[in-house]
Amino acid sequence: MGAGTGSGRGQLFLRSLLFLLLAGPPARGQLRYAVPEELEHGAFVANLGEDLGLDVSTLSARRFRIVSRAGARQHLEVNLENGILFVNERIDREEEVCEAGGTCLLHLQLLVESPLELYRVEVEVLDINDHAPTFPWQEYVLEVAESAVLGARFPLESAQDPDVGTNSVHTYRLSPNGFFSLEVQTRSDASKFAELVLERALDREQQRVHRVLLTALDGGVPERSGTAHILVTVLDANDNVPAFDQPSYGVSLPEDAPAGTLVIQLNATDLDEGPNGEIEYSFSGHAPPRVRELFHVEPRSGQVLLKGRLDYERASLHELYVQAKDRGPSAVAVHCRVLVHLLDVNDNAPEVTLTSVSTPVLEDAPPGTVIAVISVLDRDSGDNGRVSCEVSPNVPFELRSSFRNYYTLVTTQALDREVVPEYNVSITARDMGSPALLTRSTLTIPVSDVNDNAPRFLQPSYSVYVMENNAPGASICSVSALDPDCQQNAYLSYSIADGHIHGMPVGTYVSINSDSGHMYALRSLDYEQIRSFQIQVQAQDAGFPPLSANVTVHIFVLDQNDNAPVIVSPMPRNGSVATELVPRSARPGYLVGTVSAVDADAGLNSRLSYQLLQATDFTLFSVAPDTGELRTLRSFLEQDASRQQLVVQVRDGGQPALSATMSLLLSVVETMPQTLSDFSEFSLPPEVSSSSPLTLYLLVSLGSISFTFLLAILILTAIRCRGERRSRQGDSCSPPRCHCCPRSRPSSDGLKTSNLTAQPPAGTTAATCLDVPAGGPPGYCYKVCLGPESAQSDFMFLKPCSPPRNNEKDPGKRSRPEQHLQVSKEAKQPNTDWLPPGTQRPALKRY
């Protein structure tokens, strides 16, 4: 047992030594090594890491491997720890690797990823003398006529040795005898065969059988041999042997020839007659089984027919040995060689092997990124084995040739997953044969997402209308954005940008669901406090880095009829009833006074209408529905009561409508007092609480109006007096600072004051008007008009003389309602500057 082990180790040492002696330096452009066959598993072949200049510590991480065809045996393998190429399984050169003789090469394709590198390595499998020569039979029976002449040659069946080169059959030896010698011949392919030469005449009567030993020796070290016994039977003379036309024949045959095809017609002649001249053809004894499977020899005709299916890729040449022997006694067989050369036919489609390197590919991968390595193999030869490769059109990929039959698939332009999330790339390999054969293989390349798209809202801006007095926590709207990216790059969260509304953080007004985009009102909104505001909503994805988009949401508060009208004029005195004086001499249409009211709502909710609910005599007074002017319908009669009780209702246009009422006590007097009414004694109606900020504003406004009205009267008196003086001097009325001049000169009697009434003489329609700056906010003025038939002063809100500033820009600075009072005295036509039909009344806002 120990001796056997030592002998095995010694033989392995000799093989390794032989390998080192035969392995030369690698060829330029690729590496080439040599390894003897029959080495055991783990035998050293080469240090690829050192020869290729690779860092052995990174071989495993870079996936260093041998790329082989599917189903092929892996005779060699690479150790990723040290980069050594070693024998993975025993290599039998004759049976597994190389069927025919000649140089036997193993072609290795080495692939290294990250970055991609390809290497081509050739390993020559060296033959060792592991086979001894063998003869087809252990005993040859040779019949020789006793009449055979000296020097007659008798070809012997050659011995076969699967080894090549010097390890194949080198020579033959014949055991010593007195009749025969051996002559060794060399064929054109350097193979050896032996001929038995008759050296001494035979005499059947002296010796009928001769036995000699034939030995075949190879040229290996150590030398191996094989033996066969030759039994020579001496026969009576058959003087002539068959003869072929030529010793060797050559024929070409396409590899796709069908069974039954005539390969060659052999012809041998024999000068004898009868059975001695009848020839039979057959394969020689050492014809290999493969030849017998493919070909058939007709014994009588000498036709060689195709029997099996040829394959040029397996063997391009077949050598047939055919013998011819007559049927006479002591027949001697003669041999000829038929060389069948196969013509390649394009019967093998290209084979495409895809090795994925980087899938999926990022959509922001730069052009030139390697996606896959593709190897193409065609087993045919010549043009039939030359292959071109191409990819399907209209895809952002191309093939680049690395070296023979290897390509890399790379990107040609930037990818966009949102446009094409996946590519099915068809790779077509086509050979140059006629007709050409092709193979298509499809590689699916998914594109992975990159956060390169910001969210996009469905609308450029949102307008939301919310009814005031809404319930806190109610949903008011929903915003939505889209992100064409996928997975976390498309997951959106919504938020409201920081800001302030009327000095309060926007977060106290509205909130938003970060997932759904639903917005909720956190407080009840009041149209009279805030009519509109806007917020910025942001949608941000979950990518890295995150991308976002903003949209403006305009929120408009809709008015609700939640404020009843408030009567501001006339104000009740010392109670809940307002009192006025009416001269008994008042004519029909006489303006008793004007009921004025305000409504904090807007639109139809603030459009007011007046009506007379109760009256002592409905035939005596009427109220204008739009202006609230109280006028007489007829002249007073003696039987009319001197005290008239009226109830006036002010009603807004909301649904449902809200209203307010006031009681008015009219005293019919014979003569009007000569002093102006003291408006400073007006008190607020009981509907307005003294604790409300509106009370303070109304008091300030009424005080300012009273002061302004008195100032206007004084200025008007001075202007009229000055005008009279100028008229006496012949001057026209053209005061440079007078905003309104009288249309006709009043009588010299001056103004007859009767409770704010300046009455010109009968028959005149003069009206004295003056624009007086108010003491309130700048940019507003009050118009004072004295009509000839007015018995009371009328205070009404005016529109500003100049365009008002937009208080909405700074709603936090509004501290008082926009109230403007107008004092008018007109004779017959009511003042419609305050409430023209279809227009919105100024809003009295609450704070």
MIMI-613438 format. One line per 8 residues: number of its first residue (from 1); their letters; for each residue x, z, y of C-alpha. Coordinates in pm, whole numbers. Last residue first. Layout:
N
NUM> a> X:Z:Y | ...
//
This chain:
847
847> yrklaprq> -6443:1590:9329 | -6771:1402:9371 | -6792:1057:9512 | -7053:932:9753 | -7058:566:9670 | -7110:303:9934 | -7419:104:9854 | -7384:-202:9638
839> tgpplwdt> -7530:-531:9756 | -7830:-716:9615 | -8053:-664:9920 | -7864:-562:10233 | -7828:-184:10257 | -7638:-70:10563 | -7618:-373:10785 | -7992:-426:10755
831> npqkaeks> -8096:-260:11084 | -8468:-289:11131 | -8599:-556:11379 | -8853:-415:11621 | -8681:-212:11890 | -8348:-108:11771 | -8158:213:11809 | -7873:255:11569
823> vqlhqepr> -7627:528:11479 | -7404:443:11190 | -7222:687:10969 | -6929:609:10745 | -6864:796:10422 | -6584:715:10181 | -6578:1043:10000 | -6289:1282:10066
815> srkgpdke> -5966:1380:9889 | -5841:1054:9758 | -5468:1104:9701 | -5479:1109:9319 | -5639:772:9306 | -5325:606:9433 | -5369:239:9370 | -5741:291:9341
807> nnrppscp> -5757:369:9710 | -5737:1:9787 | -5724:6:10164 | -6033:-93:10345 | -6064:-427:10521 | -6113:-364:10894 | -6431:-258:11073 | -6524:-43:10778
799> klfmfdsq> -6877:-72:10638 | -7119:159:10809 | -7316:451:10684 | -7636:529:10871 | -7745:769:11140 | -8064:669:11321 | -8147:831:11654 | -8512:890:11721
791> asepglcv> -8773:750:11955 | -8659:400:11936 | -8855:146:12136 | -8599:11:12380 | -8313:23:12135 | -7996:218:12187 | -7714:113:11956 | -7407:317:11867
783> kycygppg> -7170:156:11620 | -6919:381:11449 | -6560:286:11377 | -6326:290:11082 | -5954:196:11054 | -5826:548:11068 | -6012:818:10872 | -6250:1033:11074
775> gapvdlct> -6273:1079:11445 | -6453:759:11484 | -6366:481:11719 | -6667:372:11930 | -6820:31:11911 | -7083:11:12187 | -7434:-128:12198 | -7706:-125:12470
767> aattgapp> -8021:-301:12377 | -8235:-479:12627 | -8569:-603:12517 | -8752:-587:12849 | -9127:-604:12895 | -9173:-242:12978 | -8889:-83:13168 | -8590:29:12979
759> qatlnstk> -8618:318:12736 | -8311:514:12629 | -8422:726:12340 | -8208:1010:12203 | -8496:1259:12242 | -8652:1111:12549 | -8398:1003:12804 | -8520:775:13071
751> lgdssprs> -8220:568:13151 | -8169:441:13497 | -8441:384:13751 | -8247:87:13873 | -8395:-118:13602 | -8178:-239:13322 | -7976:-559:13355 | -8032:-797:13076
743> rpcchcrp> -7821:-879:12767 | -7628:-560:12801 | -7258:-584:12710 | -7095:-493:12376 | -6727:-435:12307 | -6643:-334:12663 | -6270:-315:12720 | -6225:-600:12965
735> pscsdgqr> -6551:-536:13139 | -6721:-867:13202 | -7059:-809:13351 | -7074:-1044:13649 | -6985:-937:14005 | -7221:-991:14296 | -7136:-665:14477 | -7464:-511:14375
727> srregrcr> -7395:-629:14024 | -7058:-456:14038 | -7220:-127:14126 | -7476:-171:13858 | -7205:-245:13601 | -7018:73:13695 | -7331:270:13636 | -7387:97:13310
719> iatlilia> -7032:163:13197 | -7047:529:13295 | -7374:580:13113 | -7235:408:12804 | -6925:627:12811 | -7135:941:12835 | -7370:828:12561 | -7078:731:12337
711> llftfsis> -6916:1074:12381 | -7243:1239:12283 | -7263:1018:11973 | -6900:1081:11882 | -6944:1456:11897 | -7259:1444:11691 | -7104:1208:11440 | -6795:1424:11402
703> glsvllyl> -7011:1730:11339 | -7221:1538:11090 | -6910:1422:10904 | -6752:1767:10896 | -7074:1920:10770 | -7119:1644:10514 | -6764:1686:10387 | -6802:2062:10356
695> tlpssssv> -7124:2024:10167 | -6973:1765:9935 | -6710:2018:9828 | -6995:2208:9662 | -7036:2581:9737 | -7306:2517:9986 | -7511:2353:9716 | -7671:2021:9798
687> epplsfes> -8032:2008:9677 | -8127:2260:9946 | -8090:1997:10210 | -7804:2044:10450 | -7869:2191:10792 | -7912:2011:11115 | -7849:2236:11416 | -7567:2016:11535
679> fdsltqpm> -7818:1743:11579 | -7944:1908:11896 | -8211:1675:12013 | -8151:1521:12346 | -8323:1660:12644 | -8608:1499:12843 | -8887:1625:12618 | -9137:1361:12503
671> tevvslll> -9482:1359:12658 | -9820:1376:12491 | -9690:1512:12169 | -9758:1421:11804 | -9558:1656:11583 | -9426:1503:11261 | -9340:1728:10965 | -9119:1557:10707
663> smtaslap> -9092:1669:10348 | -8810:1535:10134 | -8793:1379:9794 | -8518:1282:9549 | -8516:1032:9268 | -8355:930:8941 | -8445:610:8752 | -8412:586:8378
655> qggdrvqv> -8265:332:8388 | -8107:311:8729 | -8251:152:9046 | -8247:464:9264 | -8553:641:9411 | -8593:807:9751 | -8929:977:9797 | -9085:1057:10135
647> vlqqrsad> -9344:1336:10178 | -9527:1328:10514 | -9722:1600:10703 | -9872:1491:11038 | -9933:1743:11311 | -10135:1638:11617 | -10424:1531:11398 | -10574:1195:11478
639> qelfsrlt> -10916:1222:11642 | -10789:1101:11978 | -10638:795:11823 | -10272:714:11774 | -10171:353:11773 | -10124:170:11445 | -9883:132:11156 | -9621:366:11296
631> rlegtdpa> -9269:339:11167 | -9043:530:10929 | -8728:334:10850 | -8605:394:10494 | -8400:73:10502 | -8502:-99:10178 | -8856:24:10111 | -8952:46:10485
623> vsfltfdt> -9166:359:10521 | -9520:345:10663 | -9722:563:10898 | -10080:587:11034 | -10298:446:10761 | -10160:685:10496 | -10300:980:10696 | -10182:1331:10610
615> aqllqysl> -9917:1165:10397 | -9785:1189:10045 | -9556:970:9837 | -9422:736:10102 | -9166:510:9950 | -8795:444:9978 | -8573:233:9757 | -8211:295:9671
607> rsnlgada> -7957:77:9495 | -7708:329:9359 | -7782:288:8987 | -7823:-84:9046 | -7455:-104:9123 | -7274:223:9166 | -7344:595:9134 | -7272:854:9402
599> dvasvtgv> -7612:792:9563 | -7667:829:9937 | -7981:888:10141 | -8106:802:10487 | -8464:848:10615 | -8494:667:10942 | -8695:775:11244 | -9024:729:11429
591> lygprasr> -8963:365:11495 | -9278:235:11675 | -9425:-52:11482 | -9773:5:11629 | -9742:160:11978 | -9636:510:12055 | -9847:672:12331 | -9895:983:12127
583> pvletavs> -9526:1041:12147 | -9370:1141:11812 | -9157:1452:11763 | -8970:1523:11439 | -8947:1810:11196 | -8762:1835:10868 | -8908:2065:10604 | -8707:2277:10360
575> gnrpmpsv> -8632:2562:10587 | -8476:2644:10920 | -8441:2283:11015 | -8445:2006:10756 | -8185:1729:10783 | -8290:1379:10873 | -8081:1239:10720 | -7856:1315:10425
567> ivpandnq> -8096:1266:10137 | -7904:1280:9806 | -7996:1029:9536 | -7968:1151:9177 | -7638:1114:8996 | -7613:1044:8621 | -7715:680:8622 | -7424:568:8415
559> dlvfihvt> -7136:369:8556 | -6896:188:8329 | -6536:308:8312 | -6290:21:8279 | -5988:61:8052 | -5719:-204:8083 | -5488:-202:7782 | -5147:-353:7850
551> vnaslppf> -4943:-471:7553 | -4595:-380:7442 | -4375:-514:7161 | -4122:-350:6931 | -3824:-413:6708 | -3653:-150:6492 | -3282:-180:6409 | -3330:-148:6125
543> gadqaqvq> -3690:-220:6039 | -3983:19:6067 | -4183:-191:6315 | -4287:-83:6663 | -4617:-148:6840 | -4631:-11:7195 | -4944:52:7399 | -4919:60:7779
535> iqfsriqe> -5209:217:7965 | -5445:105:8235 | -5693:280:8456 | -6042:215:8581 | -6331:384:8758 | -6204:734:8799 | -6385:1023:8964 | -6736:881:9014
527> ydlsrlay> -6713:698:8685 | -6655:1024:8502 | -6477:1014:8167 | -6530:1272:7892 | -6200:1370:7746 | -5974:1276:7458 | -6087:915:7438 | -5976:758:7110
519> mhgsdsni> -5773:447:7031 | -5756:287:6685 | -5414:126:6621 | -5441:177:6244 | -5116:357:6161 | -5019:540:6481 | -5378:636:6557 | -5397:634:6933
511> svytgvpm> -5471:897:7196 | -5645:882:7534 | -5688:1095:7843 | -5454:1391:7800 | -5182:1164:7664 | -5183:971:7992 | -5021:1270:8155 | -5216:1393:8459
503> ghihgdai> -5133:1302:8818 | -5439:1086:8859 | -5336:898:8544 | -4974:949:8445 | -4735:767:8216 | -4558:779:7882 | -4609:481:7655 | -4883:505:7393
495> syslyanq> -4787:466:7030 | -4854:234:6739 | -4665:215:6410 | -4606:-109:6227 | -4479:-177:5875 | -4354:-538:5881 | -3981:-463:5849 | -4072:-199:5589
487> qcdpdlas> -4202:-466:5352 | -4228:-810:5507 | -4160:-990:5835 | -4434:-1191:6007 | -4528:-887:6220 | -4885:-871:6346 | -5039:-649:6610 | -5377:-481:6642
479> vscisagp> -5547:-282:6913 | -5866:-85:6853 | -6122:35:7103 | -6311:336:7237 | -6325:568:6940 | -6495:898:7023 | -6282:1213:7050 | -6454:1340:7362
471> annemvyv> -6816:1211:7386 | -6861:958:7665 | -6996:1073:7999 | -6898:737:8144 | -6955:422:7944 | -6629:267:7830 | -6533:-96:7881 | -6203:-204:7730
463> syspqlfr> -5999:-500:7844 | -5701:-584:7622 | -5394:-786:7707 | -5197:-1078:7563 | -5420:-1062:7253 | -5332:-1055:6882 | -5028:-842:6954 | -4692:-964:6826
455> pandnvds> -4442:-744:6643 | -4076:-846:6677 | -3930:-1086:6424 | -3571:-1075:6297 | -3590:-774:6066 | -3423:-947:5773 | -3617:-1044:5461 | -3473:-1159:5132
447> vpitltsr> -3490:-1526:5040 | -3561:-1596:4672 | -3356:-1870:4504 | -3512:-2017:4190 | -3271:-2252:4014 | -3420:-2552:3839 | -3227:-2760:3589 | -3253:-3133:3549
439> tllapsgm> -3055:-3332:3294 | -2976:-3699:3314 | -2887:-3989:3090 | -2777:-4323:3227 | -2865:-4640:3038 | -2593:-4737:3056 | -2355:-4448:3101 | -2243:-4299:3433
431> dratisvn> -2381:-3952:3371 | -2651:-3775:3572 | -2676:-3401:3650 | -2981:-3309:3859 | -3015:-2966:4019 | -3367:-2875:4133 | -3375:-2594:4387 | -3691:-2387:4383
423> yepvverd> -3673:-2208:4716 | -3845:-1886:4812 | -3980:-1723:5127 | -4004:-2049:5327 | -4120:-2015:5690 | -4112:-1635:5730 | -3801:-1623:5512 | -3607:-1833:5759
415> laqttvlt> -3275:-1972:5641 | -2978:-2081:5851 | -2820:-2408:5751 | -2615:-2574:5480 | -2623:-2303:5213 | -2386:-2329:4918 | -2413:-2428:4550 | -2067:-2438:4393
407> yynrfssr> -1962:-2709:4151 | -1751:-2734:3836 | -1712:-3047:3620 | -1354:-3107:3733 | -1268:-2886:4025 | -1462:-2704:4297 | -1712:-2976:4391 | -1953:-2873:4663
399> lefpvnps> -2325:-2890:4607 | -2571:-2860:4894 | -2845:-2629:5011 | -3098:-2622:5295 | -3361:-2805:5088 | -3516:-3138:5182 | -3370:-3328:4888 | -3321:-3193:4535
391> vecsvrgn> -2964:-3119:4444 | -2697:-3357:4314 | -2443:-3377:4032 | -2240:-3671:3906 | -2115:-3688:3550 | -1845:-3891:3375 | -1892:-3862:2998 | -2063:-4195:2939
383> dgsdrdlv> -1816:-4359:3173 | -1540:-4268:2932 | -1633:-4011:2671 | -1951:-3835:2562 | -1974:-3460:2530 | -2103:-3419:2885 | -2042:-3081:3051 | -2154:-2951:3391
375> sivaivtg> -2071:-2610:3536 | -2264:-2462:3830 | -2160:-2162:4036 | -2434:-2008:4251 | -2530:-1901:4604 | -2207:-1942:4801 | -2263:-1895:5175 | -2157:-2207:5366
367> ppadelvp> -2407:-2168:5646 | -2436:-1805:5756 | -2674:-1568:5572 | -2948:-1456:5812 | -3223:-1510:5554 | -3039:-1292:5308 | -2992:-1453:4967 | -3160:-1314:4657
359> tsvstltv> -2948:-1397:4478 | -2571:-1412:4515 | -2361:-1527:4221 | -2594:-1695:3976 | -2421:-1886:3697 | -2602:-2204:3610 | -2492:-2412:3310 | -2585:-2780:3306
351> epandnvd> -2534:-2992:2993 | -2516:-3367:3049 | -2720:-3582:2810 | -2550:-3691:2493 | -2626:-4028:2333 | -2427:-4252:2561 | -2265:-4440:2275 | -1898:-4408:2188
343> llhvlvrc> -1755:-4669:1955 | -1636:-4532:1625 | -1318:-4666:1463 | -1346:-4700:1084 | -998:-4731:925 | -1019:-4873:572 | -723:-4804:344 | -656:-4992:24
335> hvavaspg> -591:-4880:-331 | -508:-5035:-668 | -633:-4896:-998 | -463:-4991:-1325 | -671:-5088:-1618 | -517:-5013:-1960 | -802:-5191:-2124 | -1003:-5425:-1907
327> rdkaqvyl> -1264:-5328:-1662 | -1061:-5399:-1352 | -983:-5135:-1095 | -1029:-5135:-716 | -969:-4828:-503 | -1107:-4739:-162 | -943:-4495:77 | -1153:-4440:391
319> ehlsarey> -1014:-4306:717 | -1276:-4210:979 | -1202:-4215:1351 | -1390:-4080:1654 | -1476:-3747:1494 | -1722:-3485:1624 | -1799:-3642:1961 | -1829:-3986:1798
311> dlrgkllv> -2106:-3864:1574 | -2211:-4081:1280 | -2527:-4037:1081 | -2512:-4080:705 | -2492:-4365:452 | -2314:-4649:622 | -2226:-4919:369 | -1891:-5035:227
303> qgsrpevh> -1949:-5352:31 | -1722:-5406:-272 | -1986:-5607:-453 | -1979:-5441:-794 | -1915:-5073:-719 | -2105:-5064:-384 | -1911:-4816:-171 | -2103:-4550:26
295> flervrpp> -2023:-4386:358 | -2120:-4079:560 | -2151:-3804:301 | -1859:-3938:91 | -1644:-3938:403 | -1735:-3576:476 | -1661:-3477:115 | -1298:-3584:153
287> ahgsfsye> -1168:-3891:-40 | -898:-3752:-272 | -1014:-3931:-588 | -1024:-4278:-439 | -1357:-4417:-341 | -1497:-4682:-567 | -1481:-5052:-641 | -1512:-5218:-983
279> iegnpged> -1336:-5540:-1072 | -1400:-5779:-1361 | -1073:-5957:-1443 | -968:-5759:-1753 | -1331:-5765:-1867 | -1312:-6140:-1893 | -1023:-6311:-1733 | -711:-6188:-1569
271> ldtanlqi> -600:-6306:-1229 | -760:-6011:-1057 | -890:-6034:-700 | -996:-5770:-447 | -1250:-5819:-168 | -1392:-5558:66 | -1697:-5627:282 | -1698:-5388:577
263> vltgapad> -1930:-5141:749 | -2263:-5283:649 | -2535:-5075:814 | -2753:-4891:562 | -2804:-4588:786 | -2841:-4676:1150 | -2550:-4738:1388 | -2559:-4484:1671
255> eplsvgys> -2185:-4423:1660 | -2105:-4784:1722 | -1872:-4929:1453 | -1527:-5075:1480 | -1334:-5198:1174 | -975:-5182:1054 | -845:-5276:714 | -524:-5182:528
247> pqdfapvn> -346:-5314:223 | -455:-5671:273 | -646:-5918:59 | -675:-5656:-209 | -505:-5706:-551 | -640:-5628:-896 | -388:-5568:-1176 | -254:-5832:-1413
239> dnadlvtv> -96:-5810:-1761 | -337:-5591:-1936 | -87:-5502:-2210 | -153:-5251:-2483 | -166:-4910:-2359 | 83:-4631:-2289 | -87:-4317:-2170 | 82:-4145:-1879
231> lihatgsr> -48:-3790:-1814 | 59:-3675:-1469 | 32:-3303:-1406 | -28:-3181:-1052 | 164:-2941:-832 | 138:-2780:-486 | 407:-2654:-255 | 478:-2422:36
223> epvggdla> 804:-2389:230 | 856:-2072:431 | 886:-2211:688 | 688:-2531:683 | 794:-2877:577 | 536:-2925:301 | 610:-2988:-66 | 412:-3191:-325
215> tllvrhvr> 518:-3151:-694 | 440:-3399:-971 | 501:-3278:-1329 | 556:-3541:-1605 | 388:-3599:-1939 | 439:-3926:-2138 | 197:-4034:-2407 | 218:-4313:-2670
207> qqerdlar> 585:-4271:-2755 | 772:-4497:-3001 | 494:-4736:-3090 | 374:-4755:-2733 | 715:-4867:-2619 | 768:-4843:-2251 | 1041:-5015:-2064 | 1258:-4796:-1845
199> elvleafk> 1248:-4730:-1469 | 877:-4758:-1403 | 814:-4640:-1049 | 545:-4381:-968 | 443:-4412:-609 | 408:-4117:-371 | 226:-4074:-39 | 334:-3932:295
191> sadsrtqv> 146:-3924:627 | 326:-4046:938 | 10:-4221:1071 | 159:-4560:989 | 213:-4453:630 | 533:-4314:480 | 635:-4385:122 | 791:-4150:-138
183> elsffgnp> 941:-4311:-450 | 927:-4126:-778 | 1107:-4217:-1100 | 973:-4286:-1445 | 1103:-4345:-1794 | 1370:-4087:-1891 | 1212:-3774:-1749 | 1305:-3509:-1485
175> slrythvs> 1009:-3351:-1298 | 895:-3549:-1002 | 921:-3439:-642 | 710:-3525:-334 | 782:-3495:37 | 661:-3355:374 | 299:-3269:326 | 184:-3082:640
167> ntgvdpdq> 357:-2786:806 | 599:-3018:983 | 315:-3151:1187 | -29:-3048:1084 | -182:-2804:838 | -485:-2905:636 | -253:-3021:347 | -370:-3297:113
159> aselpfra> -177:-3441:-184 | -177:-3813:-227 | -328:-3984:-531 | -55:-4180:-700 | 35:-4542:-654 | 180:-4702:-972 | 476:-4924:-911 | 631:-5162:-1164
151> glvaseav> 1006:-5155:-1137 | 1052:-5254:-1495 | 775:-5471:-1619 | 460:-5335:-1773 | 407:-5476:-2120 | 349:-5134:-2261 | 47:-5114:-2053 | 21:-4808:-1835
143> elvyeqwp> -279:-4575:-1833 | -249:-4292:-1584 | -446:-3977:-1626 | -377:-3741:-1337 | -410:-3368:-1398 | -484:-3091:-1151 | -701:-3318:-955 | -749:-3376:-582
135> ftpahdni> -395:-3255:-519 | -321:-2958:-296 | -50:-2891:-38 | -19:-2522:61 | -202:-2382:364 | -95:-2109:607 | 199:-2288:759 | 124:-2200:1115
127> dlvevevr> -39:-2430:1366 | -28:-2345:1731 | -351:-2302:1924 | -287:-2425:2277 | -452:-2214:2544 | -559:-2396:2858 | -659:-2201:3169 | -871:-2322:3460
119> ylelpsev> -930:-2087:3750 | -1228:-2033:3982 | -1246:-1799:4277 | -1558:-1666:4455 | -1502:-1380:4694 | -1665:-1163:4573 | -1671:-1322:4228 | -1392:-1419:3985
111> llqlhllc> -1458:-1688:3728 | -1217:-1805:3455 | -1286:-2131:3270 | -1102:-2146:2939 | -1016:-2465:2751 | -891:-2401:2398 | -648:-2672:2293 | -544:-2820:1956
103> tggaecve> -279:-3091:1977 | -300:-3333:1689 | -500:-3317:1370 | -876:-3334:1331 | -1123:-3049:1290 | -981:-2835:1565 | -1125:-2493:1631 | -1312:-2361:1332
95> eerdiren> -1168:-2484:1000 | -816:-2602:1071 | -721:-2380:1363 | -861:-2060:1222 | -860:-1817:1513 | -931:-1452:1431 | -1150:-1277:1688 | -1099:-1133:2038
87> vflignel> -738:-1235:2080 | -604:-1097:2407 | -580:-1194:2773 | -438:-902:2970 | -584:-820:3315 | -500:-446:3290 | -839:-270:3305 | -1052:-583:3282
79> nvelhqra> -916:-667:2934 | -985:-1040:2899 | -1124:-1207:2585 | -1028:-1487:2348 | -1207:-1635:2046 | -1550:-1619:2211 | -1760:-1839:1989 | -1980:-2088:2170
71> garsvirf> -2358:-2028:2167 | -2403:-2089:2539 | -2098:-2246:2691 | -1820:-2025:2816 | -1734:-1861:3146 | -1452:-1607:3103 | -1487:-1302:3323 | -1371:-1119:3636
63> rrasltsv> -1675:-937:3774 | -1521:-854:4113 | -1565:-482:4055 | -1406:-508:3710 | -1108:-707:3832 | -1049:-486:4137 | -777:-258:3994 | -605:-559:3838
55> dlgldegl> -521:-703:4180 | -485:-1071:4106 | -168:-1279:4130 | -286:-1533:3874 | 11:-1473:3643 | -2:-1096:3690 | -375:-1059:3627 | -363:-1319:3350
47> navfaghe> -110:-1126:3141 | -98:-1350:2834 | -186:-1372:2464 | -153:-1023:2317 | -312:-963:1974 | -621:-744:1996 | -800:-889:1694 | -563:-1039:1440
39> leepvayr> -364:-1357:1483 | -457:-1641:1244 | -348:-1917:1479 | -39:-1912:1693 | -87:-1881:2070 | 25:-2113:2345 | -41:-2075:2716 | -131:-2304:2999
31> lqgrappg> -217:-2207:3354 | -355:-2450:3610 | -251:-2632:3927 | 105:-2685:3814 | 138:-2634:3443 | 201:-2283:3316 | 555:-2191:3201 | 623:-2240:2829
23> alllflls> 476:-2077:2525 | 669:-2192:2215 | 929:-1917:2195 | 684:-1642:2293 | 434:-1764:2033 | 697:-1773:1760 | 795:-1417:1843 | 430:-1312:1828
15> rlflqgrg> 396:-1478:1488 | 715:-1314:1358 | 593:-973:1475 | 256:-1027:1310 | 437:-1118:983 | 644:-802:1006 | 335:-593:1065 | 167:-746:761
7> sgtgagm> 478:-686:544 | 491:-325:652 | 128:-277:563 | 173:-438:223 | 475:-221:149 | 282:89:239 | 0:0:0
//
